Structures are given as C-alpha cells and as structure tokens.
C-alpha cells in the first residue's frame, strides 16, 4: 500500500511542477493589484480575498481545460469555487474580473468593483512592465524578481502560435 501512495505523490507532484508558471503569474498579478488598487483607497480584507480568488482562477482554464480560449473554463471554475465556499454573492464581481482582465480599454462597469485595478495589474505582468500605468520601473523589477515568470510567458507565446495556426480568424480569444 505504501508503494501505491508514493506513486500518487509522484503523479501529483509532477502535475504541480507543471503549474509553477501559473502560480508565479498569480503571485505577480496579486502583488501588482495591491499597487494598482492604491488610488481606490486601502483594500479591505474582503477585497483582498476577492482578488486572490480571481488571481488564482483567471488563467486556470489554460491548464485545466487545455485550451487557449480559457476564459469560459476559468469562469466556470471560479463560479463552482464560490458556490462551494459559500460565497455565491461574489460571483458577478469575480467572474467579471476574469472575463475583463484582458480588456484593451478601461473597464467602465461598477466603479466599486475591483475589476479595473485587477485588469491593470494583469496587463503590467503579461507585458512584463511594457505597460506600467505609471508604476516606477524599479518597483516592477522588485515585483518581477520576487515572482520570476518560470516560463509562463514562453508558454503563452507557444499557445498563441498554436492558436494562430489552428484558428487564424480568432488567434487571441481572450482579448475584448
């Protein structure tokens, strides 16, 4: 029996290692969000929890559903999680954070929601600081050194190229 448990451990650890890039991206997004949210005032604990859930779920569909058209599966995962943890009232805001995180222009919906600071933080990370929203370069260097991308951006480029070859009319389905 112990040998079988070791096999299970090995399988799960191998899966987790393949998720390191998304874990690093999640950390960068969450750290960047805390900075991008400063103009909105001091984040509440509830706000931090909402953003942590969105950060954990926003790109997860890439890995769980194996698709570059990952927003719908990421939203499904977030919805199921919120239902299971007794927070269905947060679903609209968190799923909007996920759906709009690659929106090219500013989010103009509910100004009390945390969608816009989250969108900005993700753009800062996905562009590796090319888009800064006024954040100092030295601060971004600190964030990126704390959360190295571990191949996340390289994997995104591979997925984008694969998607372009198979869906030339819809190469980047997550952009809004």
C-alpha positions, 0 to 999 in steps of 0.5 A: 500500500505504501508503494501505491501512495508514493506513486500518487505523490509522484503523479501529483507532484509532477502535475504541480511542477507543471503549474509553477508558471501559473502560480508565479503569474498569480503571485505577480498579478496579486502583488501588482493589484495591491499597487494598482488598487492604491488610488481606490483607497486601502483594500479591505480584507474582503477585497483582498480575498476577492482578488486572490480568488480571481488571481488564482482562477483567471488563467486556470482554464489554460491548464485545466481545460487545455485550451487557449480560449480559457476564459469560459473554463476559468469562469466556470471554475471560479463560479463552482469555487464560490458556490462551494465556499459559500460565497455565491454573492461574489460571483458577478464581481469575480467572474467579471474580473476574469472575463475583463482582465484582458480588456484593451480599454478601461473597464467602465462597469461598477466603479466599486468593483475591483475589476479595473485595478485587477485588469491593470495589474494583469496587463503590467505582468503579461507585458512584463512592465511594457505597460506600467500605468505609471508604476516606477520601473524599479518597483516592477523589477522588485515585483518581477524578481520576487515572482520570476515568470518560470516560463509562463510567458514562453508558454503563452507565446507557444499557445498563441502560435498554436492558436494562430495556426489552428484558428487564424480568424480568432488567434487571441480569444481572450482579448475584448 
